[in-house]
Amino acid sequence: MSSCPLPPNPIAINVSLPPQLEAYVRLVIRILHAARDIDAEFPHD
């Protein structure tokens, strides 16, 4: 495990990705953040 440590910041992974894949990953992260904000506005019982 120590031979392949994960970066503390997920966005740091984008540095080694192709531009197309980087854009896709950023879009997914944006959607996840939006979903988290929606959950915050409408808490589940």
Long-range contacts (C-beta under 8 A, 24 or more apart in sequence): none
